[in-house]
Amino acid sequence: MKFLAITLIVHTPDPVTGVHQSTNERFREVIDNALLAEELGFDGFGVGERHERPFISSSPPVVLSHIAALTSRIRLFTAVTTLSLLDPVRAYEDYATLDHLSAGRLDLITGKGNGAAQRELFHVTPEDQWDRNAESYELFRRIWRQDKVSAAPRFRPELTDAEVWPRPLQQPIRVWHGSATSRESVDLAARHGDPLFSANVTHPIEPYAELIRHYRERWEHYGHDPAQAVVGAGTAGFYAARTSQEAIAAYRPVFEGQLALQKRLGAEPVFTTLEDFVERSSALIGSPQQVIDKVHRYHERFGHSVLHLHADAGGLTPAQHRASLELFQSDIAPVLRRDIPDPPFPWAPVLAEPASAPTPEPAPAPTPASAPADR
């Protein structure tokens, strides 16, 4: 099993202390968390894309490029790239560039995205958002694979033998399809033989398990090998401590602060007590063995081989956050890596074959005038 740390770069007051960082401080925290994830041995670090409050993650290519310059091993994920809002040509240019700058460490998780405010910002309607998402992805996919592209899309100008630069480093880039509840994203992933990433953060397990079951059905419908279907899944929260009592006590003020924030934002909480949150959500809160057991329970329903944890402290102190992630890597991840297989594809960059160099012409024989004199 592989493990990612992901941030949506929420910019709100700390749910416990009420302190509101400056924008600059929040970005600095994101970078520090990415460096910590690489230091501790996470397999990937993801940055979301949102174009509305309370997020400041409107430019993941820029953030990930900075992280790429400061890291050397960890893979870089988008979570998610909102292709329903973007020009796929411009998105391709950004991510092909980032792929080179990161030496082929980029994975994309694409999706429609959520939120009425960002739809209005980009003049996308609820009626056309799914068509935009599918069209943008399919055009993005073609540009990544073809040197010249001709297309007559509905939502951007026509392309005629268009060349888009730079050409990519990875051949091709791996694209996951992020989905919370939509069958449209699931069908798009299955049709193209792409992996699925289930959000798995808001509700109990049932709707996510149903969506993953549908993905596997559609995967086979489109003629793909069932053994090659890949699923990743999110978690609603994480805090591990040596005992369950210690974990619950430390996380309670975090949960209560987050619950208050949801109510201020006008969201109706699904889990109204910490005990219900720990029991029925995907949150991993407890002792190492409790976390391991819960991941196994979810794996029985999902068959997932990639798991994400929140990269942000989110109300924990920096010391609590680091200690919890260290405990994950020392006591939890090794067991899950042993018990649950990795995805059936290389985690390392899939690079383009270098062009064959032309065979050099043999050097001409020396002429009599230039040949050395016989001795």
N, C-alpha and C positions, 0 to 999 in steps of 0.2 A: 504494500500500500504506500502511496505517496501523500505528502502533506503540504498544504499551502497555508500561508498566512495572508489574509485579505483585508483591505480597508476600503471603505466607501468615502473616506475623508469627511465624515460628519463634522460640522463645525458648530457645536452647541456648548453651553456651559457644562463643566464636569458634573455628572449627575449626583455626586456625593458632596463635593466641596462648593459647587456653584461658580468656581473660577472659570472665566471665559478667556481662553488664550487669544492672542492676536493671530491674524491669518498667517503671518510669517512663522510664529511659534508652532502653529498646527502643522504647516508643511515640514518644518524641521523635525517634528515628532514623527511624521510619516517616514522620513528618510532614516531616522534613528531606528525605527522599528524594522525597516527593511534590512539594515545592517545587522540588527540583532537576529533576524530570521536566518540570514546567511551564517552568522556565527554559530548559531545553535544547531544547524543542520537541516532546516526546512528545505523542501525540494522546490518550492516556488513562492513568489510573492506577487500578490495581485492588487491592482488599483482599479476602483470602479469608475464609472462615468455617469455623472448626473449634471443637469443644467438648471437646478432650482434649489432653493433653500430646503434644508439646512446644510447642503453639501457644497464643497469647494473642489470637487473632482471633475471639473469641466474639461480638463486637458490631460488625460492620462498619458499620451505619448511624451509630453514634456516631463512629467514626473518620472515615468519609467526610464526615460533617457538619462536623467540625472542619477537614478539608482543604478542603471547599467554601468555608468562611469565609475561608481564606487564599489561595485561588487565584481566577482569573477566567476561564480559557479551557479548561483541560484537562478532558476528560470523565472521569467517575467510574464505575468498574466494581466490581461484586461478583464474587468469584472463588473459590468460587461461593456463592450463597445456597442453603442446604441446606433446600429446601422440604419434603423428606421428614420433617424434624424440627420444622417450625414450623407454627403456626396461620396459614393464609393471610390471614385477616382482619387479624391483628396485623402480619404482614409487610407487607401492603398499607399499613397506617397509617404504619408507619415509613418506607417507601420513598416513598410519596406526599409525606410531609412533607419528606424529604430532597430530592426532586425540586424542590419549591418553593424550598427554601433554596439549592439550587445553580443556580437559574435554568434548570432543564431540562437539566442536564448529566449526568443519570444514565442508565446502561445497567445492566441486570441480566444476570449469567450465573448461571443456576440449575442445580442438580444434586442428586442424591441425597446426595452426601457419602460419605466413607469413615470407617471406624474403628468397632470394636465398642464402645469405651468411650462414645462419644457416642450410639450407638444405645441403650445401656443407660440412659444418663442421661435420655433422652427416652422410654423404654419403646417403642422401635421395634424390630421383629424383622426378621431377614433375609427372612422370608417375606412381610411386608407392606410393606417399605420402597419397593418399586417402585410399588405401588398408592397408597401415601401420596404419593409424589412426583408422580405423574400427577394425582391428585385435587387436591392442593394447588395445583399449577400451573394447572389448568383453572379452579378457583374464583378464584384470584388474578387470572387473565386476565379473567374475567367482571366482577369487582369493579372492575377498572381501567377497563372500558369501559362499564359500566351504572350508572345512578344508583341503581337499586334491584335487589336480587338475592334470588331465592328459590331455595333448594337444600336437598337432603337428603343431605349427604355421609356417608360411613361413619365418618370419623375426627375429626369435630368436630360440635358441635351444629347442628341445622337452622337455616336462615335463611329468614325470611318477610318479603318486601318490605324487606329490610335496606338501610339507608343507611349507608355507611361514609365517614367524613370524615378528612382533607380530600379534596375531589375533586382529581384530578391536574392537574398543569400540562401535561405532555406527553400528546399524544393520538395513539396510545397510547405508553407507554414501550416501548423496544425490549428484548426479552428474548432472550438467547442461551441455548443449552442446552449445558452443559459435560459432556463425556464422556471417560472414559479408555479404557474397553473395552466399554461396555454398549450393546447395540443398543436397549434400551428407551428410553434418553435420545435416541438418534438418531431413532427412530421418532416420539417425541413432538415433536421439533423439526420433522421433515418434515411431520407431520400438520398442524401449525398454521402452517406456512410461516415458521418462525423460523430464524435463523442458528444454526450449530453452532460450538462452540469445542472443539477437540481438545486434551486435556491434553498429549500428545506429549512427555512428559518422562522416562518410566521405561524404555521399551523401544526397540529399533530401530524403523525406520520402518514395517515391514510391518503390524503389527496396526492402527496408526492409519490407514494408507492404506486398508486394507480397510474400516474403519469409515466413513471418509469416502465411499468408493465406495458403500457401503450407504446412506448418507444421501442421496446424489444419486439413487440408484435409488428410494428411498421418496418422495423429493421429487416425482419425476415420477409415481410411482404415485398420489399424492394430487392430481394435476392441476395442479401449480405449474409456472410457466415455468422451465426449467432455467437460464436466464441470470440468474435472481434468487436462486439458491441461494448462500449466503454461508458461508464457512468461515474461522475463525481458528485459530491453532495456537500452542502454547507452545514453549519451548526449555528444555533441561535445564541450561543454564549459558551465560554469556557473558563473554568477555574478549577485546578486540581491542587489538593493539599494532601498531607499524609493521612489524615482521617476525614471522614465525611462530615463530622461535626465541625472541624476547623474550616472546611471548604464552605459549608452552608453559612457559618457565622460571618466569614469574610465577604461572601457574595451578597448577603442580605441587603446591606445599604446600597449596593450597586443596583440590584433589582428594583428596590423601592424608588431610587432616583430615576431609573429608566421608565418605570411605570408612571411616575409623575410627569415626565417629559412627554410620553405618549399622550397623556390626557391633555396637556397644554397644547399639543399640536393637533388636537381634535381626533386622534386615532382611538378606536375602541380596542382596548387590550383583549387579546385572546386568552391569556393566562393571567389571572388576577392575584395569585399568590405565588410566592417563591416555591412552595412545595409542589404546586401544580405545574409550574414551569419546569422544575427539575424532573418531574415524573413523566409529563406528556409531551414536552417539546424536545427538540433535538439538542438542547443545551447539554454540555458535558461538564457537570459540576459535581465533585465528590472526590473520593480517594482514587488512586490509580486503577485499582481493580474495578471500581464502579464505572469509571470511564471506559475501560476496556470492554466490560460486559455490555455497556450500552451501545458502543460502536458495533459490536458483534450482532446485537439485536437488530440494529438498523441494516447491517450488511445482509442479514437473512432476508430482508424485504427488498433491498435495493440492488444487491450484488455490486456495490460500488467499490472502486479501487483507488479513488482519490478523495481526500477529505480536507475541507478547509476549516481553519480556526480564525477567530478575529485577531487581526494584527494589533489593534488598539487596546490600551488599558481599559478605556471605557468606564472609568470610575474607580478602578483598582489603583493603588499606589504604584509607582514605577518598580519598587522592590517586590511587591506582590505579583505584578505582571511578569517580571523576569523570572522569579522563582517558580511560578506556575508553568511557564513555557520550558524552563529547564527540567522540571519534573516530568513534563510531557515527553521530552526527548530522552530522558534517562530511564524512565520506568514504564512509559506507555507506548511510545512509538516503536521500540524494538519488538515488543510482543505483537503489535498489529502488523508490522512489516513481516514478521515470521508467519503469522496466521492468514493474512489476506494477500492474495497475489497483486503484483504491480499491473498496470495497464499493459496490454499486449503490443506495445510499440516502443521504439527507443525514446528514452527521456532526453538523450543528448541531441544536439542540433542535427537536422537532416539537411546536409549542405549540397549545393549544386556541384555536379562533377566539373572539375576545371576543364576548360577547353583544351583540346590536344594541341600542343605546340607543333608547328610545321617541322617536318624533318629537314635539318639544315642541308643545303647543297654541299657536296664535297669541295674542298678547297682546290683551286686549279693547280696543276703541276707547274713547277717553276719553269720559266722560259730559259733557253740557253744563255741569254744575255744576263739573266739574274742568278743562274745557278752558280754555286761556288766552283772555283777553278779546281781541276783535278790536281792532286799533289803527286 
